[in-house]
């Protein structure tokens, strides 16, 4: 069974990821296209957990092909480990690309963690959980991870800061990152510089539940008829998660960089609502014409994401012209083609990002027509 609505959901997510990554390079940006500074959740903060949720839903179908009664085999484990290793390696490639030169990687200072690295670890651990625990055990462990993370962050003291400190430098997750990851290999941007990592090791623990939430959703969908009542069920679950996540946020703030437990539940709620909408239109009502562009992007999501990040790095690191204060390729294109469009500078950065999304959609179309589907 292939869930076309899931491919479309994945395509919407990767298009949004490319959009916010490109828009985020500009100095002028519409607030919804930027991450929350610390506590809170913008539309941009939904993109990454959506991707983890989608991975979990897809696992429901991919693992069922290789297991009998949820009993793992060595072939299944090898496939999972191979995929996780490739994702982690691709993440290191993105982190090291063009630090000192096009193909020069400074292993002494390369950032270890990142988006693809978190995807790799959560996919690996979530797969091991669903292959080795009963359904009840999976749910119990998911609850333990979320509640345990909450209690640890709020009640275990950090040397020199104390317990329950949720600042960038004083939170328990950043403290663990500093203990485990050498200073030179931590994130070197934003206010996290040498204080922790926004995709750090400790905050990856609750991110596993973002994948499990998708897996639980996929399991439920497989047991339901292709009818509107299934879409309604997804939507009701989504609203429930939004309420619980929002309420939890009063005591454990919704925070992407800390990947708080409330953030996991809250973003899973939005993921359920979007999946419900895709499912209703595509699977139930068979209204699919609008969705084809997103389906095309969703079929090569990882390839398009990696290529788009490499392009952004090239645009930012290369220059046009010679001499002092020459503009980067990004700034040259932006100033000459987009900066003066519309009444506000914000429109220029948005249009540049939208054109970039269209560029990668065109690449996706070419790959689709050639039947090139790059999987890891």
Secondary structure, DSSP 4 states (H G I P E B T S, - for coil): ---HHHHHHHHHHHHHHHHHHHHTTSSS--GGGS--SSSB--TTHHHHHHHHHHHHHHHHHHGGGT-BTTB--HHHHHHHHHHHHHHHHHHHHHHHTTSSBTTB--TTT-----HHHHHHHHHHHHHHHHHHS-HHHHHHHHHHHHHHHHHHHHHSPBTTTBSS--STTTSHHHHHHHHHS-GGGS--SGGGTTT--TT-STTHHHHHHHHHHHHHHHHHHHTS-SSHHHHHHHHHHHHHHHHHHHHHTTTS--BTTTT-HHHHHHHHHHHHHHHHHHIIIIIIS---GGGHHHHHHHTTHHHHHHHHHHHHHHHHH-BSSSSTTPPBHHHHHIIIIITTSSSSHHHHHHHHHHHHHHHHHHHHHHHHHTT-----
